[in-house]
Amino acid sequence: MPMVMRGWSFWGRRWGGYSGFKTSRMWFWLVLAGVLRHRWCMSEILQNTIPYDVHSPRPLPGIAPLPPKDWLLIDEAYGPQMAERTRLLRDHRAAVLRLDETARPAAEELLEVVLEQLRQRADFSVQAGQVVRPDGQLVQIDRADPLATLGQLVQDDLCLLEKRGEEHVLTGAVLCFPASWTLAEKFMRPLIGIHVPVDVYDAELAKRVQRLFDGVQPGRPLWRFNALWYADACLHQPRPEAGPRRQDTTKTYLRSERQALMRLPLSRAVVFSIHTFVLSAQDAARL
């Protein structure tokens, strides 16, 4: 999802002779952010490079064609990221996975599409009821729980959007690594609601994005990327819409998402996939 968030203002009050941001509301969100960071972040998981030029951003929405074979990425952080995804799905499933029953056919189709792509790779072994991953871990294929199975196979977060009326609606997702948004708030919302509170997502950009979702064709995925500095390397960084804007002043970690749009041929659902890279400042300087 776009990671440029609108600014927030807070009513200031004088406290201990100091007037500024130390309001009860600010303190609430700061304490909550600290609690969530402690709860979600178990270890530092980093890549050392990014396979595209983050120094050459494109004008919004920044879309380009993507070869189908390159849709899913496997990189050097696969093992640690997959272990983290498995932990989140096990311990915090309600926060990272949602599926509307009407979207189940699309989720089942997505699982089959991913399994077929993994069969073409030498680093996966896809068998009748199980998959051996590149890190040697065995995953049972549970077709009754397609998104959870997908969440344990690939690094990408996978969101399903289906046309309901004039807009596409988020009807299902396995989202382990959100960056400044929450699945609970965005689930079953249309595109315009999903992008609250992104200032740059105005009516004109909303129309352009909806045209992209309407126009993406099976076998012809599209992609874009973003890149922002973060103070910590936590992969799971939820932020409620009412929460304060990030105030990172240190450029410690570069976080970039490679986002892709792909049309499923049978259900016609659009898959929005997100592959997350996090680099130290030292590695980012070498890009």
C-alpha positions, 0 to 999 in steps of 0.5 A: 500500500502507499506509505505516504501518510497525511500529517496529524495535529494535536491539541497541545497543553502545558505540562510541567512547564513544557508545552508541545507534543506531550499531550495525552493523545500523543502519549497514548499512541507512543505507548501503543506503538512501543507495546506493538513493536515489542509484541510483533518484532522478534528479530531483525531480518535484513536483505543486503540488496534490492533488485531494482533501482530505488533511486529512480522513482516513477510518477504515481502510480508508477506502474510498469509491466512485469514478466509473469515468471518474475511475479514471485521473488525468493531472496536471501531473507527467505528462511528468516522471513518465512519463519516470522510469517509462520510465527505470526500466522500461528500466534496472531492469525486474526491480525494477519489473515482475513477471508470473506466467504464469497472470496473463497473461490478466488483464494483457492484459485490463487493457491493453485496459481502459486503452486503451479509457479512453484513447480517451475522452480528448482528450489521448491519441491511441490508434491501431491499434498505438500511442498518442500521449501528452499529452506528445507521446511515442509508445508502441508497443502491445506486447500480448506485454508488457502491463504494460510497455506500461501502465507507459509510458502512465499515471502509476498503478502497477498491481497485479493480485490474483487469488483463490487459495484464500481470499485474493487474491494479487499475481500481477502488477504494474508498480510504479515508485513504491513507498513503503516496500515492494518488489515482489520481496518481495510478488510472489505473496504473499496480502494478509496477507503483502503487508501485513507488517510493517504493525502496524495490519493485524491479523486483523480489518482483514485480514478487512475488506480481503478482503471489499472485494476479494471485493465490488468489482464491475466498473464500480464502483471504490473508492478511498482515500488516504494521506499522509505526510511524507518527507525527499526527493522520490524517487518510487522508495522501496523498503524491504525488510521487514527494513529500519528504519522511516523516521526522517524528522524534517523535513517537507520533502515531502508524499507522498500515494497515491490508491489504487483498486480495480477489478474486471476483468469477464472475468478477475475479477482486482482491479486495485489502482492507485496514483497518487503525488503529491509536494508541497513543504512550501510547496505542501502548506501551501496545500492 
